[in-house]
């Protein structure tokens, strides 16, 4: 579903009069995410995880290399085709407090992607409301929450709203950027279980970004490790955890806390 081939991203530093040495945030990164799997990307702060996510979303343009989604080279798509594709790749952000507009009701937050992509999705106002109510039910909320505002919800509930917003366009790929790191441990476990359940029911593909190996081990089928912009190890999750080959992986595993996930 998602193929990344030889991706390099270099940032130029300095202004018009003073130039500094360029910074290479990603160097020759290649990986593949299969349909229906959970793929985990792990690395410490500054390893290039967020830069890779921004390149996948086309918020940053790669310096070299290719990103293919469902066989299409994203760099070669027209603006109209790219808009249609964006409905099929959605994001759940890290901070449920910052990622929801406090002046918008839950109804407007969840239906906003349907308005943005109305040409491709084709729902009228009533259809958008009905879909929002259905998606909220899937994440454990109800129609009574549609006309409330973010400040009326707990952190875990806000993240459920963020997940509903990501699901409302019925995407093929969900990019999850540290979606539980801002939550309490008990709430974190509930959200992880929700994500597992949603993937089983909806056939979603996850690209899960985290610095927390314990979370990755619970939810991901395969994992890749970024270190200083380079992909140092990747493979099935059990193999990486049980027989790591790279010293960076072994160091991260040694510091890994246990994640407590209720049945």
N, C-alpha and C positions, 0 to 999 in steps of 0.2 A: 504493500500500500504506500509506504513512504520509503524512498531511497535517497540517501545522502552520499554523494560521491566526491571525494577529494576536496572537501569544503575548507577554504581558508578565508579568514576575515582579519584584515589589518586596519587599524585605526591610525589616521594621521593626527599628530598632535602639534599644538602651537598655532599662532595667528599668522597674519599676512607678513609681518616683519620678522618674526622669530619662529623658526621651525625646530621641533624636537624630533628625536628618533621615533619612527613609527612603532606602534605596539601591535603585535600579532596576538589576537585573542583566541583564534582557532587556527590550527595548523593541520591540513590534510586529513580532515575527519571524514570517515566513511562508515555508514551503518545502514541497516535495513530493518524496517518495522513491518511485520506481516499483519494481514487483516485478522482482526479478532484477538490479537495478543495484547498483553501489557508489557511495554518495554520501559525499563527504568534507566535514567541517566543520572549518575552520581558523581559528585565532585565537591571539593571544598570551596569556600568562597573565593571568587576570582578565577576559578578554573575554566570558565567559558560557558557554563550551562545556560545562563540567561542570554548570552550572545547567540548561541545556537538556536534557542527558542525564538528569538527575534528574527533570525534569518529564515527559519521555517515559516514564520508568519509574514515574512516579507516586510517587516518593519525596519530591518537592516538588509542591505544588499551585500551578498558575499563578494569578496575580492576575487575569488576563483572557485571552481568546483560547481556542482549541480545539485539541485534538490528536485526530485521527481515525486509527484503525488498522483497515485493511480495512473502511472505511466506518463504523465504530462510534466514536461520541464517547466517549472513555475516561472522561470526567468523569461520564457518565450511566450507567455500568455498575454493576450491583449488586456487592457484595463477592464473591459466588460467580462471577459472570461475569468479574470482574477477575482472580480466581485462575486461571480457565481461560485467559484471554488471556495471563497471564504466562508460561505454558509456551511460547507462540509468539513471545515476545520475550525473548531471552537476551543476556547480557553477557559480554564478555571484558575483564577489568580490566587496568590498566596494570602493576601490580607483581606478577610471578609469585611473589615471595617472601612478600608480605603477603596475597595473595588465597587462598592454600591453607592450610587448617588443619593445622598440623604434627603434631597428634595423631591425624589421620585417615589411613587408608590410601588409596591411589589408588582402590581399589574403592569405598570409602565416599564419597570426594569426588565421583567421577563419577556414582555412582548416587543421591546425595542429592537432586538435582532430581526423579528418578523417584519417590522416596518422597514428596516434598512434593506432587507432582502425580499421585499414584497414582490418585486418583478419576477424573481425565481420561484418564490413559495406560493404567492397568489392567494393569500387569505384576506378576507375582509375583516372589519373591526370585530364582528361577532365571532368569526372563526379564530381570530388571534386570541380573544379572551377564553374561548373554549379550550384551545390548545394549552394556554398558560395554566388553566385550572387542572387540566389532565397531567401536565408535567409536574406541577406542584405536588399533586397526589403521589406521584412516583418517587419524590424525594422526601416524603413524610410530612408534608404540609397540606393545607386544605384551601378550598375556595374562600373561606372566611379570612384568609390572610392576604387576599389580593389587594385590598385597599388600605392596608397598613403600610407603615414606613420603616426603613431599616433600624432606626433607633429603638423600635419596639421589640426587637428580637435579640436573642443571645448570639454569641459568636458562632456556635454550631448551626443555629438556624439561619444566620446570614450566609454561611457557606453553602447551606442547602439551597438558598435562593440563587447564589452564584452558580451552582451546579445546574439548577433549573434553567437559568438564562442560557447556559452553554448548550443544554440539550434541546432547547425549544425549536431550533432549526433542523433537528434530526440529523446531526452531523455523523460522518463516518469516523473521524478522528478527533479525539479529545486530548488536548495538550494541558496537562495538569502541572502547574508551576508551584511546587511546595504547598499543596492545597491544605495540608493539615498542620503546618509548622507553627501557625499563630494560635492554635487551639490548645486547650487543656488536654491532658493525656486521655482522660475518659471520653471526652468529646471527640478527640482525634480518632479513637478506636471506632466510635459510632459512624463517623464519616467514612472511614476506610471500609467498614462493612457495607455501607450504603453503596460505595463505588463498586465493590465486588458484585453486589446484587444487581446493580444497574447494568454492568457489563454482561452478566449472564442473561439478563432478560432482554436487553436491547441489542446485543451483539456488537458492542462498541469496541473500538481499538483505542488503547491508552498509550500516550507518550508521557511518562511520569518522571518529572524532574524533582530531585531531592538531594539534600546532603545527608539524609538520615537513612543509613543502610538497613536498619531494622524495619522501617516502613517499606522500603523497596523489597526486602525479602518476603514480606507478607503478601504484597499485591502483584509483584511482577514475575513474568515468565522468563524474561531475559533481561540482562543488565549490562550497561557499558560504563566504564569509569573514565572520566576526564581529569587530567592533571596538567595544569599550566597550558591549557589549550590543546593538548594532544590526547588522543584516545589510547590509553595504555593497556586496557584489557576489556574484553567483552565476551559474553557467552551465556549459556543457561544459568539462571540464578543459583540453583543448587551447586553447580560446578564452581562458580565464582566464589561462593561462600565456603564451600568445603575444601577446595583446592586452589586457592588464589596463587597466581604465578608472579605477580608484580609486587614489589616491596610497598608501593603506595597502597595497594589494595589490602595487604596484610596489616599495615599500620591503621588504616581506617577500621578494619574488622576488629582489631584489638581494642579499639575505643568504643565499639558499638554497644549501646544500651539495648536491653530487651524491650520490645514493644508488647504491651498487654492488650490483647484483642478479645473481647467477650464473645462467647458462642452466640 
